[in-house]
Amino acid sequence: MKPTCLKLSLFALAMSSSLFANTLYADTLKMSSWVPTTHFVHTQILEPWSKAVEKVTEGRVKVEILPKALGTPPQHWELARKGVADITWGNFTYEPDRFKSIWFAELPFAGSDAKAQSVALWKSYNQHLQADPAYAGIKLLSVGMFGAGIFNHGSKPLANLADLAGQKIRMGGPIQQAIIEGLGAVPVSAPATKAYEMLESKVLDGSLHTIESVVNFRLTEKLPYHTIIDKGLYGATFFLTMNEKKWKALSDADRAAIEGISGEAFASQWGEVFNQQNSSAEKTLRDAGHTFSTPDPELLSKIAAIRTKMLADWEAAAKTAGIADPKALLNDFETDYQALAGK
């Protein structure tokens, strides 16, 4: 073999070895997700973020979304904290007693613009919530909210207190339970995935959902009546989190790159997707002839009174959790929300 050919062969071998080494030593992070791969949270939020991680780290860090969740939805915070999964996402509402300091964002009138909610909540976490030890032991990459939770009913509008009296309404947590009970209805605890069969069997008269959930959980035929409440009847808070040890094992450059597409950027994207989903779902339901109502003044006043009572309880719990000034936290969240929502 000629010297020149030998040099080219050695160069090619060195390059292929280098590429193999880069592939071999790339950090592949396992992500546990509990929604189907067809769900918009997977296709429009988690997948794009995962691909962005690989891009911004120039392939040094990859995120693999596992085909099956490593636990139930309420277990996903602990799955990341204990290192069973490297990355998880989930709903703070699934562990309400643990995360009482974040309840302010799930009470009535917490907002209807999911993008503004999500970014405002991320700001609140950085400014206030980190003082609560409940958030320690993990790397919180970002947060999100889903817009306005509303009443949905199978046979009639819910526009006043008399409409709600004795109605069996599906709910998903203690905040929703307190609202339903305070309005004279009967709360029934069940996951959203069970709503269809429970409505079909008349165990439920109605169910709490966002507009998008009515469509995405295929409840369109079962819930033709919707009560729209300005800034929502209730909210829900979500997290994107990573095992702290895995996070610290990444290079400074890769951590900085991932933070650049997480935090406020992820919260904004999360909220934008939920806004689009809610808007599209409302159009679909209106086009299908669904009935949309608004609460009368007495019902609104009662909801406001429930919020006032729950805020007082939350302030006491937040102080116990290490939040020095819960009123300042609430004020900052609401100020940020209004500025971001343009209201």
Secondary structure, 3 states (H helix, E strand, C coil): CCHHHHHHHHHHHHHHHHHHHHHHCCEEEEEECCCCCCCHHHHHHHHHHHHHHHHHCCCCEEEEECCCCCCCHHHHHHHHHCCCCCEEEEEHHHCCCCCHHHHHHHCCCCCCCHHHHHHHHHHHHHHCHHHCHHHCCEEEEEEEECCCEEEEECCCCCCCHHHHCCCEEEECCHHHHHHHHHCCCEEEECCHHHHHHHHHCCCCCEEEECHHHHHHCCCCCCCCEEECCCCCCECCEEEEEEEHHHHHHCCHHHHHHHHHHCHHHHHHHHHHHHHHHHHHHHHHHHHCCCEEECCCHHHHHHHHHHHHHHHHHHHHHHHHCCCCCHHHHHHHHHHHHHHHHCC
